Amino acid sequence: MGNLKKFAATVTLGALLIGGTSPTYAASLTEKQKKVQEQRQKNSSEQSKANSSIQSREQAISKEQQEINKLDAELQDVINDVAQKKAEIRATEEKIQKLQEQIKKYEAKMKAQEELMKDRMATMQKNGGSSVNWAEFIFGSKNFSDLITRMITAGTIQENDQQIFEEYEATKEKLAKAQAELKAERDSLVKQKEELEKRQKELDQKMKERAAKIKKLEAEKVKFESKLMSLKEMEDTLKAQEKAIQAEIEAQRRAEEEARRAAAAAAAKKQQSANSSNSGSSASTSTPVASAPASGGMFQRPASGRLSQGWGKASGANGYSFHNGLDIAGPVGTPIYAAQTGTVLRAGWGGAYGNHVMIAHVINGQVWTTVYAHMSSVSVKAGQRVSQGQNLGGMGSTGNSTGSHLHFEIHRGGYSYSSSSAGSTVNPASFF
């Protein structure tokens, strides 16, 4: 009987153990599991909120960066315009100075001519000019110039003196033209200075706005990349541009002279060879001359890679509503080549372009400018003449760039940037 009781107790305990837990213990375990699950859900919710906050802040930073990029593009437009206007004013002032010097020369020449004509008229009066009413000519004239005109009209000037008086009239006409041109240039200068003052104020205001935005971002410890080509850099670019154009024209002139001399020497050598050859010899066979491979267009493609953005209207998300060039994407260091022979006007770091090269070209009398931007390295320098296909450096992502690529522009004429219109740029794809 005792053994039976022991067996029953063992079975009961085993059943309890096999059944899991007692009702009280089971309830306690379920409560713990519930709390763990709630904690997990809470952690997951907080992590989700944190991720959402990070994404939201990243979007805000991106938006702030885009706003700065847009402001920088607008600023670059104004900086370029101010630099252009300053260059125009300098050119006008130089023209005015030249006109003033020219006018002084004309006035001095007229004075000398007047003295000569006075002597001739005195001689004319002394040598038989009694039939001429000199008092009427002299006192009826408004000035000396009018006196000469009246005398020429009346035919009182002798034939051998006619040239002297005609030269005087020609000088007077040139003087009047120069004086009229001087007045027009002075009026133009006044307007140019007014426009410059207006744009300068706009530039100052936008620079203050930019400084305030950047200060705010710095206070929030937001990292941003935004560099502008300064007004001085832009002015230096314009000056270098004129210098490079003149250098390119001179280089072409020298190359043409050398080609003519070489052709003349070759022709002379050929003639000499023909003269020394026997008249009865068989006709000589000519060696074919290999011609340079055709580029297929005025400019060659400056780099290999994928076209990531074309020339034309843009969304404005990156700070510009018009994309002035072609973007060719490729690995960092991809070789970049000169699209056409020309003279380097700028090479190095500058503004949103980062490392970049600008080249002035003169093709059939037309000036062109090509721009190669965001380069990782630059292998040429300002003032250097480069040939079509010559290496300029490597592709990169310097300046305002989101990835390794070449930003390539072609300008008809000199360089002139605009973030909202084509400006002086043309679609490079149509020239390859």
PyMOL commands that set and color helices and strands:
alter all, ss='L'
color gray80, all
select helices_A, chain A and resi 2-19+23-126+129-131+134-139+144-154+159-219+231-276+351-353+428-431
alter helices_A, ss='H'
color red, helices_A
select strands_A, chain A and resi 306-309+312-313+322-323+326-329+335-337+342-349+355-363+366-378+385-386+391-395+405-412+425-426
alter strands_A, ss='S'
color yellow, strands_A
deselect
rebuild
show_as cartoon
